[in-house]
């Protein structure tokens, strides 16, 4: 249940354009917003263009500077492209080798410098929905977290971000999986949904993570009605960050839905797909832990391609990436998931 403060509440639902939806309500008092060091405190960008990329540094309300996430490159000499390959039944295709891949940047073929298909540790951010709309799905969400970690690499670096009215860092890799599960068990879903702010916080945390490869898994119904950031801003941030984003969408089948719940599936897809990840809609609650385990394995069954761009210009422009996969027989049709572009350095 969503609790709306005051007699009238205006939601700012931003999908590139701002839509103001005023909803009258006769219950709930004002909600005081306490501040902690793990919350997102960001002054919204000024100006009419709310879908533009975030500035290199975003300042919070106390003047603290939060670093912009690193782009999909270490420097101009090396670009990493993680690739997931699946067959027509959506099963991972394993055993491919360097000669089965071709990489193009701005339609120019690139020479692969390195190729890897090993299960190397990565830095992972879990973004978990604890808003009121998840009340009847919370037990399954906890089981999904357990299955994700059970299929993870023991050397992974991770952080867990939860969100309702605002995002919080629940745990980091300095804490055990058991500690995380105990903290989740002691939590009760309640409040609004600040999904976009939670993604921002997770990306910010991953900026200083241990490993070069980074991924985020979101478990949510996809709605957002309480974030300071807009959808366009978060999409721009993610495209520059190089972080792969996956999501498990737990969507209600009820006929009556809020606008946020109705748009949840579309919004999650718009967030995940451009990063090289994807959104998997759970057909039933019982499927959610199984999906979490499959995504955990999928992230670890990727091929990582590295190349030195033929274009060495440091012009700060976007460059398109295309990966072609030519599998050996008997595999015929495959689907490759990867990030479609990256931002060149400007100096």
Number of C-alpha atoms within 10 A of each C-alpha: 12 13 15 21 15 14 13 13 14 13 18 19 21 20 16 15 15 16 12 12 12 11 11 13 13 10 12 11 11 11 12 6 8 7 10 10 8 14 17 22 22 18 14 15 16 7 7 9 13 20 19 17 16 19 12 11 12 18 16 14 12 9 11 12 12 18 16 18 22 21 19 24 20 12 13 19 13 16 19 20 27 24 23 21 21 17 15 12 8 10 13 19 18 15 10 15 13 16 12 11 17 16 19 16 19 13 11 14 15 18 14 18 12 13 18 14 18 11 14 14 18 20 22 31 25 26 26 26 30 29 27 20 22 25 14 11 21 22 13 17 24 20 16 22 23 18 20 21 15 15 16 19 15 9 11 15 19 24 21 21 24 25 27 25 21 26 28 21 21 19 18 17 15 9 12 11 16 10 12 18 14 12 12 20 12 7 10 13 19 19 21 24 29 24 33 27 27 28 29 21 24 26 27 19 22 26 22 13 18 15 15 18 20 24 22 24 27 25 25 28 27 25 27 28 22 19 23 20 25 22 26 21 22 21 25 16 25 24 25 23 23 28 29 25 26 27 28 25 22 24 21 18 9 6 7 9 11 12 13 17 19 17 15 20 22 13 18 26 20 17 25 25 19 20 26 23 26 22 22 20 18 17 13 11 16 13 14 26 21 16 19 28 19 17 23 21 18 16 21 19 21 23 24 18 21 21 20 17 19 13 14 11 13 13 11 12 12 14 14 15 19 18 18 13 18 14 19 12 6 6 11 10 12 18 16 16 18 23 24 17 21 24 21 23 17 10 9
